[in-house]
Amino acid sequence: MGSKTKLAVGLDLGSTTTRVVICALEGDTLRFLGHGEAPVHAWNKSRLSDREALSHSVRFALHEAELRAQASPESAVVGVGGCVSGVNSRGLYEFGRRRDIEPDDLRYAVELAARVRLEEDRQVLQICPQDFTLDGRAGYRNPKGMLCARLEANVHVVTVSMQDHQGLVAAVHHAHLAVEESVFEAIAAAYGAILPEDRARGVVLVDIGAQSTHIALYDGDALLLATSIPVGGDHFTRDVSWLLKVNYEDAENLKREYGCAVTGTESDNSIVEIPSAEGRGMREAPRRQLNEILEARAEELFERIYAEILRVGMEQSLLEGAVLTGGGALLAGMCDVAERILNCQARNGLSTGIENWPQQLDNPVWTTAAGLAMYSGRLKLKREWKRASAGLAGMAAR
């Protein structure tokens, strides 16, 4: 790999698996170079509980990716999940007289909007501009050069636990990797799987991880909702373990091999073997019993997601529907439950926009890592034209 090649690296710090994607930035194109993954046991209920274990997992996954890519990156964009929440905020900048809006005015209005009162142990993760209001007239995306006396910026402020974020960054640094930027995982997954024209028609990204589910809802380029729900794939497995009286590992295998989040299919009539404790023979149970357990948990998850959609008034505006990513999206029938509860179309979110993306990674599990690598490339491109950029487009990366 040439010394002048720019690398764009995404680091997805999942609850059970750490994933790394390395790409080469060639002009304005990203080309896939390599990937790596490693198991991790550093999270407990979406909170970082073992920094050293996380650092070890990052080193292992990064080493694997470097061998495949034949490149050694120095930095990466890191995904942040767990206890993330967002709030809409408005910043008012009064000029005192009507005059042309300059780029610095837009940035200052956004800074004012970002000054929200935070709870203890919370910090701002990202500031996502939505639009601007000029003298009471709303809906301007980039009003540079327009006349007004009263400029308002509407933004969505994404916050995260300060303690977890600091621990996460320290773990990555301990693995000898610098953090270019930390990005909410659902925003990264949306960046990797949803085209701008799809966002313009209203779409919600649902990233179903092991311990929590992350949501990013867009109306146009505006992020209206960023939040997390403390329900993930682990809860599905625990339900199966408890109600079928099997250990956790066997429950996970049953879920993956035979599970479906909807009942009423022909497979419900089949029989599955249920592992028993040592010294007891195998048991049998209708597959429908397993599917009923999974369907109940899936309905609860999407009902909570729908409540969040209702909160921002987008229940009838998701023309591009719901996009599911993460390991939880692999469970059969999840898109069907999403369509029924959310009352919109649903699909699995696959990475788009990276050249030579390998077929074996073309599934929802790798979408967040791909989106983070794309975000890394975007940041490097922005540095080249930052002095010439202005308005909303020039501020959206942070």
N, C-alpha and C positions, 0 to 999 in steps of 0.2 A: 504494500500500500504506500503510495507516494506521500512524501512528507507534507505536501501542500493540500492533500485531500481533507476536506472538512467532514467531520463525523457528527451525525445526529443520533443521539442515544436516548432511548426511553427505558426507565426502570420502574417496573410495576411491583410494588411491595404488597403482595396479596396476603391474606390471612393464613393460607396454607402453602403457597408457592410464590417464590420470587422469580420474576421473569425479566429478561433483558433483551432488547432489540437494538442492533447496531446497523445504521444506514450511512451511506455516503451521500453528501450533498453536492450535486453536480449541477451548477446553475441554479435553477429553481425546481429541480427534480430530485427526488429521493430514490436511491437504489439500495435494496436490501443487501446486507453483507453477511449477517450472522445473528444467531440468537442463543440464549442459554436460560436454563431454569434450574431451580434447586428448591427442595422442600424447606419449610421454615416452621419453627414452633416458638414464635416470639410474641404472639398476640393472644389476648384473653378478653373476650367480649368486646372486640374492636379497639382495645387499648393495648399499647405497646408495653409488654411485661418483661421482656428480656432483650436488651439492646445488643448484647454480645452475640446472642443467637441470630439476630437479624443481620448484624454485620458479617457474620460467618456465611450466612446464606447468600448475601450480596456478593461476597468474594467468590464463592463457588460458581454462582450463575454467571458472573462477569467473566471469570476465567474460561468457562465453556464457550461463551459468546466470542471472546477474543480469539480462541483457537479456530473457530469456524470463520470468523471475519478476517483473520490475519491482520488485525488492527488493534491498537491499545488506546481506547478513549481515556481522556482525562476528566471528563465531566458528563453529566446526564441530567435530563429533566425527570424529576421524581414524582410519582403519583402519591397522593394523600387521600386516605379514606377515613374510615372510623366515624367518630362523632363530629361530622361536618354539618353546618347549617348556614343558611343565607337569609338576608333581609334586604328588602327594597328600601332605598334611601334617596333623598333629594337634596341637592345643594343649590343655594340661591346666590347669584353674583349680580349685584346691582351696580351698573356703571355710573349712574347719576345723570347721564345724558345719552341720547341715541348716537351710536357710532358703529363702525365696522367691527365684526367679531374677529379676533386674531387667534391663532393656534394656542397661544399661552392662556387666553381667556377660557378656552374649552378645557384645557388641562387643569386650570385652577378651579373651575366649577366642579369638575370630577373630584378633585381633592377635597373640596368642601363637602360634597355628598358622601365621601368615604369616612368622614369624621363621625362615626357612630359610637354610641356608648356601648362598651363591651362588658360582658360579665367577667368575673374573676376567672383566670386561667383560659381566656380566649384571646386569639390574635387574628388579624386579618390575613387571609390566605390569598384571595384574589379580589380585584375590583373589576367588575364587568359592566362597562357603560351600556345603557339601553338606548336612550335618545335624549334630545334636548328640547326645552320649551322656551320660546322667544316671545317676550311680552304677552304671556298667557296663551300663545298658540303652540300646541304640542305636536310632537311627531317628527321633528327634524333630526336626521341622522348625522349630517355633517354640515352645520350652518356656517362654516368659515366664510368670512367676507360679507355676510348678511348684516343688516342694520337692526339694532335693538338697544334697549336701555336696561332690560332685565333678562338675564340668562339663567336658566335652571337646568341642571344636569340630573338625569335619572339614572341611577346605577343599582346593580345588585352586588351587595358586599357579602363575600363568602368567608366564613370564619371557621377556625379549627382550634382544638385544644392546644394551648401553648406548650404544655409539658410533653405531649405526644409528638408534636411537631419538632421540638428541639431534640428529643431523643431520636427521632427518625433521621434528622439531618446529621446528628452526631454519629449514628451507626453507619450511614453512607460514607461520611468522611473517614471513619475508622477503616473502611474497606478501600481507602486510597482513591476515592472518587469524589470530585467536587460536584456540588449541587448547583446547576445553572438556574433552575426555577423549580418550585413545588406547585403542583397543579392538582385540583380536585379530580379524582379518578373518573367521575361521570362526565366531566367536561372534556377530559382527554379522550375518553371512549367515543363521545359524540363527535369530536374533531376527527377521529379516525374512521368513523363509520357512516356519518351523515353528511351529505353534500350541502353546500350553502343554499341551493334552491329548495332543498327539502326543509331546511330550518325555516326558510321564509314562509312556508305554508303551515307551520305549527307542528311540533314533534316533541315527544318526551323520550329521553334515554333512560333506561332502567338497567343498572349494572348490578346484577345479583351475585354478590360474593359469598364467601363461606359464613361469615359472621354478621354481615350487614348488607343492606341494599342501598345503593346511591342513585339519586335522581337528578337529572338536569333537564329542564323544560324550556324550550325555545319558541318564541313567536317572532319570526323574522330573524335578524341577527341578535335580538335582545334575549338575554338569559333572564327569564322571569322567576325561576325557582331552582335552587340548589339545596339539597337536603339529604339526610341519610335516615334510614329506618332500621332499627336494631333487629331485623329478621333476615336470615340468609339461608344458604343451603344446609348449614349445620343444623338448623331447626327442623328441616324436613327429615334429616337422618335421625335426630333424637326422637322425633315423634314415632318413626318406624321402630326404633330400638325399644321404646317404652311400651308401645301398644302391641307389638308382636313378640315381646319378651325375648329379644336377641341382643347380643353385644353390639357395640357401636360399629365395629368393623364389618360385621355381618350385615348390619342394617344398611351401611353405605353400599355394600355390594348388591344387596337386594334392590335398593333404589336405582342404582345405575343399570343393572341388567334387566330388571323386570318392571321398574316403576314407570308410571304415567300419571300426569297431573289431572287427567280427566277420566271419568268412569263412563260406562255405557258402550264401550267398544267390544269387539268380538273377543279380544284378549282377556276380558274380565272373566270369561268362562273357564279359562285354563287354570291349572293348579301349579303352584310353585312350592319347592321344598324349602322349609324354614329350618335353619341350623338350630341345634339344641346345645345345651350345656354338655360338657364332657361327661360321658357315662350314660347319656340318654340317646335314643335313636332320633333320626330325622323326623320332622313333622311336616305336614302338608297343610296348605291354606289356599283358599281361592285368591287368584290374582286381584280380584275386585277389592278384597279387603285391604291389600297393600295400596291400591290406587285411591281408595276412599280416604286413607290417611293423608296421602300426598295432596289430593285435591282440596281437602279442608285447609291445609296449611297454605296452599297456593292461593286459594280464595281470600284468606285472611290477608296475605301479603298484598295482593292487588287491590283489595278494598282499602287498605291503608294508603296505597299509592293514589287511588282515586280520590280519597279525602284531601290529599295534598293538591291534586289537580283542581278540585272544586275550590280550594282556598284561594287560588289565583284566577278563578273564573275562566279556565281554558277547557272545560269539559266538552264543549261543542266546537272547539277550534283546532283540534289536533288532526288536520287533514292528512298529514303524513303518518299519523298513528304513533305507535310505540315501537321502540327499537330495543331489543333485549340483548345484553352482553353479560359476560362473566360466566363462571362455572355453573351457576344455577340455571342459566338459560338452556343448558344442554338437556335438562330433564324433559322428556317427551310430554307434549301437551301444554307446555307453559304458554306458548303463543295463543293457543285456543282459550285458555283461562283469561289471559290478558285481554283478548278481544271481547270476551263476554262481560267482564267486569268494567273495563275502561271504555267500552262502547266505541272502539275504533279498531282499525286494522293493526296487526302486530307482526313483526318479523324479527329474526335474529340479526344482530349487527355484526357484519364482517368488515375487516379492514379494507379500505379502498384508498388509492393514491400513492402506493409505494411500488416502484418497479421491481420485478423479479420476486415478489412476495411468494414464498413457498406454499404449495398446496397443503402440506401437512399442518401449517399454522393458520389455515383459512377456517377458523372457527371462533366463536364468541369469547373464548378464554384468552386469546391473544390480542383482542381488539384494543384494550386499554394500553398495553405496551406499545403497540403500533402507533396509537394516537399520541402517546408521549414522545416517541421518536419524531413524529411529524411536527409536534409542537417545538421540539428542540431545533429542527430545521427552520421552522418559522422564525424563531428568535434570532438565529444566526443571519437569516436574510434581512430581518428588520434592522439589525445593527448596521447593515450596509446602506439602507436608505432612510434611516431614522431622521437625519437632518432635513430630509426633503418631505417627510410625512407630516400630516397634521390631521386634526379632527379625530373622529371616533375610530377610524381604522388604525391610526397611529397609536392609539392608547389601549386597544383591546387585548394585547398580549399579557397584560398584568392584571 
